[in-house]
């Protein structure tokens, strides 16, 4: 099985040094097109998976207390209760560099 893997890697043009760098997590920067752009900061690899690029913005939880009251056509008593809900309907994220 290892021979098949090595033959495939040699046929696809991956050299031993590149393979060793990838094994260590030190990937070479990828380029787009004819090498005009460096995509090292935008590609995914194991070293960057735990780093958050887009941090979540705070979404405070609001607590509301409803006083005891009478409800409905029969004026049924409703005991007082509290409920909690987020301030914003959806989660918002900061762009890179916007949040500390």
BATITOR-89799 format. One line per 10 residues: number of its first residue (from 1); their letters; for each residue x, y negated, z of N, C-alpha, C. Coordinates in nm, 3 decimals, decimal comma. Each point is the difference from the previous one (the first is absolute). Layout:
<rs>
NUM = a = X Y Z X Y Z X Y Z  ...;
</rs>
This chain:
<rs>
1 = xxxxxxxxxx = 0,082 0,119 0,000 -0,082 -0,119 0,000 0,087 -0,125 0,000  0,108 0,001 0,078 0,089 -0,115 0,006 0,065 -0,025 -0,137  0,032 0,105 -0,074 0,060 -0,016 -0,133 -0,097 -0,070 -0,095  -0,127 0,037 0,006 -0,101 -0,064 -0,085 -0,011 -0,148 0,034  0,001 -0,030 0,128 -0,007 -0,139 0,044 0,121 -0,080 -0,049  0,119 0,055 0,017 0,122 -0,070 -0,043 0,003 -0,019 -0,151  -0,046 0,098 -0,075 -0,004 -0,013 -0,146 -0,097 -0,112 -0,040  -0,113 -0,004 0,066 -0,097 -0,105 -0,031 0,057 -0,138 0,032  0,064 -0,013 0,114 0,056 -0,129 0,040 0,112 -0,043 -0,094  0,083 0,092 -0,042 0,108 -0,034 -0,093 -0,056 -0,035 -0,137;
11 = xxxxxxxxxx = -0,106 0,067 -0,042 -0,061 -0,029 -0,130 -0,072 -0,134 0,000  -0,053 -0,041 0,113 -0,073 -0,126 0,005 0,092 -0,120 0,020  0,129 0,021 0,015 0,095 -0,110 0,008 0,027 -0,051 0,140  -0,042 0,069 0,102 0,029 -0,040 0,136 0,136 0,057 0,038  0,091 -0,089 0,033 0,135 0,043 0,036 0,008 0,040 0,146  0,107 0,066 0,036 0,014 0,045 0,139 0,006 -0,116 0,099  0,063 -0,111 -0,037 0,008 -0,115 0,090 -0,139 -0,061 0,023  -0,078 -0,011 -0,108 -0,136 -0,052 0,015 -0,083 0,093 0,087  0,018 0,130 -0,018 -0,075 0,096 0,080 0,041 -0,010 0,147  0,127 -0,018 0,027 0,047 -0,014 0,138 -0,056 -0,127 0,063;
21 = xxxxxxxxxx = -0,005 -0,111 -0,075 -0,058 -0,124 0,053 -0,147 0,018 0,032  -0,073 0,069 -0,087 -0,142 0,021 0,025 -0,021 0,090 0,120  0,087 0,099 0,017 -0,010 0,089 0,116 0,023 -0,077 0,130  0,084 -0,102 -0,004 0,028 -0,081 0,119 -0,099 -0,113 0,019  -0,093 -0,019 -0,093 -0,096 -0,107 0,012 0,051 -0,133 -0,051  0,114 -0,001 -0,068 0,057 -0,123 -0,054 -0,021 0,000 -0,150  -0,120 -0,025 -0,041 -0,035 0,005 -0,141 0,057 -0,120 -0,074  0,033 0,022 -0,123 0,048 -0,109 -0,083 -0,118 -0,085 -0,043  0,015 -0,131 -0,016 -0,112 -0,085 -0,040 -0,051 0,040 -0,138  -0,128 0,008 -0,014 -0,062 0,031 -0,129 -0,017 -0,128 -0,079;
31 = xxxxxxxxxx = 0,001 0,011 -0,130 -0,018 -0,118 -0,084 -0,120 0,022 -0,090  -0,055 -0,109 -0,047 -0,117 0,002 -0,086 0,043 -0,040 -0,140  -0,043 0,076 -0,098 0,031 -0,035 -0,138 0,146 0,019 -0,031  0,066 -0,107 -0,043 0,140 0,008 -0,041 0,094 -0,046 0,110  -0,037 0,019 0,124 0,086 -0,039 0,111 -0,011 -0,148 0,034  -0,109 -0,065 -0,041 -0,014 -0,142 0,024 -0,053 -0,034 0,138  -0,058 0,098 0,071 -0,056 -0,028 0,132 0,041 0,109 0,099  0,029 -0,042 0,121 0,037 0,093 0,106 -0,125 0,031 0,083  -0,036 0,127 0,009 -0,120 0,041 0,073 0,031 0,065 0,133  0,119 -0,021 0,053 0,040 0,065 0,125 -0,092 -0,035 0,115;
41 = xxxxxxxxxx = -0,049 -0,122 0,008 -0,087 -0,041 0,109 -0,144 0,046 -0,015  -0,036 0,052 -0,117 -0,138 0,037 -0,025 -0,022 0,150 -0,016  0,106 0,077 -0,011 -0,015 0,144 -0,015 -0,017 0,065 0,136  -0,069 0,112 0,003 -0,024 0,072 0,124 0,106 0,107 0,018  0,053 0,009 0,119 0,089 0,110 0,036 -0,012 0,022 0,150  0,064 0,104 0,049 -0,016 0,039 0,139 0,049 -0,108 0,096  0,100 -0,075 -0,038 0,054 -0,103 0,089 -0,097 -0,115 0,022  -0,089 -0,027 -0,096 -0,092 -0,112 0,011 -0,142 0,041 0,038  -0,026 0,127 0,016 -0,136 0,044 0,028 -0,050 -0,048 0,136  0,089 -0,011 0,099 -0,046 -0,042 0,133 -0,003 -0,152 0,014;
51 = xxxxxxxxxx = 0,055 -0,072 -0,096 0,003 -0,145 0,006 -0,129 -0,055 -0,060  -0,064 -0,092 0,071 -0,123 -0,059 -0,050 0,032 -0,125 -0,081  -0,036 0,000 -0,125 0,020 -0,117 -0,084 -0,113 -0,101 0,019  -0,121 0,049 0,014 -0,117 -0,086 0,016 -0,056 0,024 0,140  0,030 -0,091 0,092 -0,046 0,017 0,137 -0,148 -0,038 0,011  -0,068 0,063 0,092 -0,142 -0,029 0,021 -0,014 -0,129 0,078  -0,092 -0,084 -0,044 -0,028 -0,124 0,074 -0,093 0,032 0,116  0,009 -0,076 0,109 -0,085 0,031 0,115 -0,149 -0,016 -0,034  -0,077 0,092 0,052 -0,146 -0,003 -0,016 -0,058 0,016 0,140  -0,024 -0,112 0,069 -0,044 0,010 0,140 -0,136 0,068 0,014;
61 = xxxxxxxxxx = -0,014 0,072 0,110 -0,128 0,064 0,031 -0,082 -0,096 0,086  -0,119 -0,027 -0,046 -0,091 -0,089 0,073 -0,096 0,085 0,083  -0,024 -0,041 0,122 -0,093 0,070 0,088 -0,120 -0,093 0,024  -0,118 0,052 -0,025 -0,122 -0,080 0,017 -0,088 0,069 0,105  -0,053 -0,080 0,090 -0,091 0,052 0,102 -0,142 -0,043 -0,034  -0,092 0,096 -0,001 -0,141 -0,027 -0,026 -0,071 0,009 0,135  -0,062 -0,108 0,039 -0,070 -0,004 0,128 -0,125 0,088 -0,003  -0,046 0,046 0,115 -0,125 0,077 0,004 -0,115 -0,083 -0,057  -0,084 0,065 -0,078 -0,109 -0,073 -0,064 -0,117 0,093 -0,031  -0,107 -0,057 -0,044 -0,119 0,075 -0,042 -0,004 0,000 -0,153;
71 = xxxxxxxxxx = -0,028 0,116 -0,059 0,002 0,010 -0,145 -0,122 0,074 -0,052  -0,035 -0,030 -0,123 -0,109 0,070 -0,067 -0,136 -0,056 0,034  -0,103 0,053 -0,068 -0,137 -0,051 0,024 -0,053 0,037 0,138  0,055 0,106 0,061 -0,045 0,042 0,133 0,082 -0,063 0,111  0,096 -0,084 -0,036 0,088 -0,065 0,098 0,071 0,102 0,088  0,060 0,097 -0,067 0,073 0,103 0,073 0,130 -0,058 0,056  0,033 0,030 0,124 0,124 -0,053 0,058 0,123 0,069 -0,059  0,101 -0,081 -0,033 0,128 0,052 -0,051 0,106 -0,042 0,100  0,076 0,095 0,054 0,104 -0,037 0,097 0,114 -0,076 -0,068  0,075 -0,074 0,078 0,115 -0,071 -0,054 0,109 0,096 -0,041;
81 = xxxxxxxxxx = 0,072 -0,035 -0,105 0,109 0,086 -0,049 0,104 -0,087 -0,068  0,118 0,055 -0,020 0,105 -0,071 -0,074 0,038 0,084 -0,121  0,045 -0,068 -0,104 0,043 0,065 -0,123 0,128 -0,067 -0,048  0,083 0,075 -0,069 0,126 -0,052 -0,051 0,005 0,020 -0,151  0,056 -0,099 -0,070 0,013 0,009 -0,145 0,120 -0,084 -0,043  0,062 0,034 -0,114 0,115 -0,079 -0,047 -0,045 -0,134 -0,057  0,089 -0,098 0,006 -0,033 -0,133 -0,050 -0,015 0,001 -0,153  0,092 0,068 -0,068 -0,005 0,006 -0,146 -0,055 0,135 -0,045  -0,070 0,000 -0,110 -0,063 0,121 -0,051 0,102 0,102 -0,049  0,109 -0,048 -0,062 0,101 0,092 -0,052 0,137 -0,036 0,055;
91 = xxxxxxxxxx = 0,094 0,092 -0,016 0,136 -0,021 0,048 0,076 -0,085 -0,101  0,070 -0,102 0,047 0,078 -0,087 -0,087 0,148 0,026 0,024  0,079 -0,011 -0,107 0,143 0,025 0,007 0,076 -0,125 -0,043  0,116 -0,022 0,062 0,086 -0,113 -0,035 0,093 0,041 -0,115  0,034 -0,096 -0,084 0,098 0,026 -0,105 0,138 0,009 0,062  0,096 0,063 -0,067 0,135 0,007 0,057 0,056 -0,139 0,029  0,048 -0,020 0,121 0,057 -0,128 0,040 -0,098 -0,096 0,065  -0,129 0,027 -0,006 -0,098 -0,090 0,061 -0,016 0,020 0,149  0,016 0,122 0,046 -0,017 0,030 0,144 0,137 0,026 0,061  0,017 -0,034 0,128 0,130 0,024 0,064 0,028 0,148 0,017;
</rs>
